[in-house]
Amino acid sequence: MKFLIKYSTEIFTKSEITRKWLISILKNNLKHSFKNVKIILERDKGIIEIDEDISDKLKNVFGISSFSKVHIIQFSNFNELIEKAYDFFKDRIKDNFKVKCKRKGNHNFHSYDVEKTLGEKLSNLAKVNIKEPKYIAYVEIVNNKAYLLDKKNKCYGGFPISSQGQALVLLSGGVDSAVSVFYAYKMGTRCDFLFYDLGGNTINYAFNVYKFITKKFLTYGKFYYVDFKPIIFEIIKNVKDNYRNVVLKAIFYKIANEIAKKLNMKAIITGESIGQVSTQTLDNLSILNEISEIFIIRPLIAFTKEEIISKAKELEIFDLCYKGKEYCAISRHSAVVSANKEKLLYFLNKIPLEVIENAINSFKTIENLEIIENKLESYDILIDLDKINLEEFLSNLDKLDKNKIYLLKCKRGQLSSIIANEMRKMGFKVVDS
């Protein structure tokens, strides 16, 4: 089976040297994606020859604008061209149609002659419809060779993956970060993924998204893990309620910077967009940018939530993503929407450096994920975190009875999961709602 591919605009419009370089990367990506494949990539198109139908996979290769199953013929004169083209298309035309021809080389006929003559010959099978055809018989002629295309399948275009370097994606398991990966790929970035464990089961969602999206787009990448729960515990203890989320995001950036440097990454990619949550106002993003030494790419910066969800559904990743309570919402009240830089730095300095270093040292690669569930169901004492002085409660944890089973609950975010994890480390039996 043969496929004809057309390059994306990002490849086609480049200088000759750059185009050759991008085509070579695309060829390498195709070789890694498909086994037992023959690939011939020319200046303006490519031919892929393989024993299986790879249509469902080929549409997800970045750097390609379209592909078609192709039948290639040789001809010595106009009549032979028309006869061979007719033999190919006669069994494919079931409804109204038109013929579309492109031509390169020196011939004693024009593209219009092919369209008119072949169209007339095929019109005994179905009606010709120039304006809104149900089927288009594509004929692309280069010298004495013709490419007969059954159907043009649109692809995502963009740059070939790896052509623009490597970046670290902050993958939460939610919809936004998942969709940002698609656009990172489209701009030619090869991605590795960093997951911050804030508690709960979001790692299952993040890992499933990672597995799905790397498989879908025929690429590879590593899934990195950092245990962030102790840091959240310190933020809750040491940071004013309305600054907690911004401080959390700032530490996200700081740790991602350290890891990106170790991995020699060019950039950090996030799923942030202006105004989606309190930490993503223009004022807060501007201050947070100053925390990062490494370039931060936000592919979704001007997307609305509706647009992000629509894209996630189109990419078939929406159902895989976490859509519950926001784990990084650790403020019990409204978070600051225009943080003061001095205050932010003040609260950052209250987080013990040792705790941040421990988080960085917890960095590891995960290849297979084991799901461990908390099987405690009954409890002795209910603690409603929304109705107590949280700072005082955390300062007096050592006074609680470790022989009792505690149930923690909260309405906003996942404070209960975060604090429950810390209490378990201290030897308590805890259920979180």
N, C-alpha and C positions, 0 to 999 in steps of 0.2 A: 504494500500500500504506500502511495506517495502523497506527500502534502507539500503544497507551496505556501511559504510564509512571506509576509510583507513586514518590513521593519517599521518600528514606531517612528513618529515624527522626531523624537529626541535623537534617534540614530540618523535618520535620513537627512536632516538639515545640518549636520555637523560637517566640518572640514574633512577632506579625504583621509588625512592621518587619523583624526579622532574617530571617524566612522569605522575605519579598519580595526582600530583598537576595540571599540564597542562591539563590533561584529564578532571579534575573536572571543570576547567574554561571553557573548550570547551562545556561541558555538560550544564553549566549554560547559556552560550551564546545561545545554541540551544533552551533551554527552553524559553528564552526571545524572540527568533526570531519566534517561531512557536507555535500556540495554539493547545490544545488537542492532544499533541504528547507524545508518549511513547518512551523513550530513554534508551537503554542498551549499555553502553560503557565498553568494556572489555580491556584487556591489549594491544591487537594488532589490534582491530577493534571495530566498533560499529554498532548497529542496530537501525534504526529510523522507528517507525511505526506511520503512520498518514493517515487520510482519503483522503487527496488531493495529487496531484502531485506537489512536491516542487522542482523539478529538476532545474528550472531556478533560484531559490533562493539559493539552497544548494551549487551550484557551487561558490557562493560568500562568503561562510563562511570560514574564515581563520583558519588554524589549520588542514584542511582536504586536503589530496593530491589527492584523487579520491573518487567517489561514484558510486554506481550502484543500479538499481532496482534489488531486489533479491527475489528469490523463495527458501524457505528453506525446505528441505526434510529429513526425517529419513529413514535409510535403515538398514537391518539386514545382507545382503550379497551382493556380487558383482553384481549379476544379477539384483537384485532389484534396486540397484543404477543406473545401465545402463538403465533399463526400465523407471524409473521415470525421469531420465535426458533426455532421448529421447522424452518422452511425453511433456516435457517443451520446448525443443529446436525445435521440428519438425515444428511448425508453425512460427518460427522466422527466419529460414534460408531461404533466398531468392536467395542468390548468393554463389559464392565459399567461403569456410570457412575452419577453423581448430578448433580443440578442445585443450584447454590449461587447465591443471589440476595442482593444488597444494594440498598437503596432509600433515596432522598432525595426529599422533596417530599410533596405532599398527593395521595393516591390513595384510591380506594374498594376497595383490596385490600391485602394484606400480602405481605411477602417470601415467607412460607411458602406462600401461595396460588400464587405463581409457581412455586416449587419443586415443589409437589405436582401442579399441572395440567400443566406442561411435562414433568415427569418421567413422568407417566402417558401422555402423548401420545408420548413418545420410547421408552417401554418396549416398543413393538411392534418396535423395532429391536434392542434389547439389554436385558440384565437390569439392574435397578436394584440398586446396591450402596452403601448409605449409609456403611458403616464403612471399607471399603478399595476405593474405586473405581479402575479403571484410567484413567478419563477423567472430568474435571469440566467440566460446562457452566456457565461463569460468566456471570451476568446482573447487570449493575450499572445501576440505574435512577436517573436524575436528572430529575425532573419528567416531561415527555412524551418523553424521549429515553432509549434503552437502549443500553448498550455490551455487545456480545456478544463474549466473549473465548474464543479457541480454547485457549490454554494460558498459564499464568503462568510466566514464566522468571525465576528468582532472579538478582539482581545483587549486587555487592559492597557496596552502600550507601555509607556514609561521607559526607564533605563533598565538594562539587564542588572539583576541582583549582583552585588559585589563591585559594580563599576564605580560607585561613589564611596567606597570604604566600608567601615564597620562601625556599628553603634550599639549602645546598650539601651534596651527598652525596659522601662519600669512597668512591669506587667502585674496588674492587681487582680485580674480575673473578672473585672467588670467590662462593660460594653465599650467604654471610651478607649481604654488602653488597647483593647483587642482591635478596634477599627484603626487605631493609629499605626498598628503594625502593617496593615495593608498599604497605607500611604508611604510608610518608610520603605517597604519593598519597592513600591512603584517609583520612588525617586532613586532607586539603585543601591540602597543600603542593605548590607548583610547584617542581620540582627542576632544578638544574643539577648537573653531575657533575665531580668533580675526581679525576684519576688520577695517582698518584705512580709514576713509572717507577723501579722498583728493579732493573731488569735482566731479562733473559729475554724471554719472549714473552707475558707476562700482559696486555700492552696489547691484544693481539688479542682476548682473552676479554672484557676490560672494554668495549672498543668494540662488540663484537658484542652484549653484554648491553644496553648503552646503546641501540643501534639497535633491538633487539627490544622492549625494555620501553617505550620511548617510542611506538613504533608500535602495540604491543598495547593500550596504554591511551590512545591517541588524543590524545597530548599532545606537547609539545616541550620541549627543554632543550638546553643547550650542553655539550659535552664538552671539559673543560679538562685540560691536560697540564702536569706539572712534572717536570723531570729531577732525580730524587732520588739517583741513583747516587753522585755525589761526596760527598754527606752520609753515605751508608752507609760509604763508604770511610774517612771521617774518624772515624766512630763505631767502626769496627773498630780503627783505629789508636789512638784516645785513650780509649776507655771500657772499663772492666773487663767481662770476658765476661758475667757474670750480670746486668749492668745494661744491656746493649746494646739489648735489645728494648724495655725501658721508655723509654730515652732516645729511641729511634727513634719510638715512639708519641708521646712528648711533642713532638718536632719536627713530627710530623704535625699535631698540634693547633696549634702555633705558626704554621706556614705557612698552614694552613687559615684561621686567624683573620685573618691579614693579607689573604688573598685574599677572604674573605667580607666584610671591611670595604670593600675596593675595590668589590666588586659590590653592596654594600648588602644583604647577605643577613641574614635574621633569625636563622638557626640553622645549625648543622652537624649532619649526620645520619650516623651510623655503623652498621655491622652488628654491633656488640659485644653480647655477652650474658655474664652473670656466669659465670665459671668455665670458659669454653670454651678459653682458652689462658692462659698465665702472666700476660700483661699485663692480663687481664680479670678478675682477682680483685677482690673488693670493695675491698680495701685499695689496690690499684694504680689502679683506676678513680677512687677517691676522691681520690688525690693528683693524678692526671692531670687531673681536673676543675678543679683549681686553676690549671692551666697556661692554660686557655682563658678568655678574657674573654667569648666568645660562647656562648650557650646550646647545649649539646650534647644532641641527641635520639637516644636509642637504642631504636628501636621493638622490637628483639628482646631486650631486657634480661633477661626472665624465660623465654625460650624454651630448650628443650633442643635439642641438635643434631639429634635425630630429628625434632622438630617443624619445624625450619628446612628440613631436606632434604625432608620431606613437602610443605611449602608450595611449595618450589621446583619439585618435580615437578608439583604441581597447576597451577602457573602456567606450566609448560612452559619453564622457564628452566634447569632443572638441567643438562641436557646441554650448554648453552652455556657453563657456568661452568668456571673453572679448578679442578681438583681434585688437582693435583700437590703438590710440595713447597711449603711455606710460604715465600714470598719474604721476609717480614719476620722470619723466624726466623734471626737472624744471630748468635746465641749458639751456641757449640759444645757447651756443657754446659747444665744446668738453669738457667733464668732465675729471677731473684728474684720471689717471689710476694707479698711485702710490702715494697715499696721504702721506703727511708728518704728523706724529703723533702730533707734537707740533702745527702745523697749524690747524689740525682737532680739537684739544682741544680748541684752541684759538677761532675758529668760534663757537664751541658748547657753549662756555661761553658767547657768544654775544646774544644767544637766551634767552629772559627773563624767569627766573625760573617759574614765575607766569603763563606764557602761557603754559608751559609743565605741570604744576600742574593742570591747568584748563582742559587740554586734558585728563589727568588721571581721573579727576573727572567726565568727560563726559562719562566714561565707563558705559555701560549698556548692558543688554541682550535684543536681538530682537527675538521675536517669530513669528510675522507676519509683513510683509513689505508692507507699503503703498507707491506707486510710485507717487511722486509729480513732475509734469512737469512745466517748465518755458514756459508760453504761450505768452510771448512777441515776436512779429515777426518784426515789423517795428522799425526803429531807426533814431535818429537825427545826431549822431556823430559817425564816425568810428575811432577806435584807433588801429593801427597796432603795437602790442607790439614788433615786431621784428625790428621796425624802429625808436624806441624812446629810450631815456635814462630811463631805467626802474626804477632805484633807485630814480631818480629825480621825475618821474611821481608819484611814490608811496608816496613820501614825500609831495606832493602837492595835494593830493586827495581832501582835504577839500576846495580847491579853485574852484573845478568844480561845474557846475550848476546842482543842483539836479532836476530841472524841465525838463531836457533833457533826452532822452533815448540813451544809449551808446551801441555800438557793439564793443566787443573786439575780436581780432583775433591774432593767432600766428601759425607758421608753425610747431614748434617742441614741443612735449609734450603737456601739457594741462595748460599752464600758464593762458590762457584766462579764463578757467573755475574757476581756483583757485582765481584769482584776482576778477573775476566777483562776486563770492560768498562773498568776503570781502566787495566789494562795495555795494552789496545789504544790508548787515548788517548795513552799514553806511547810508542807506536810498536812494541809487541810484537805478535807473531803468536800468538794464543791460541785454544785450543779449550777449551770448558767442558763437563763431563759433565752 
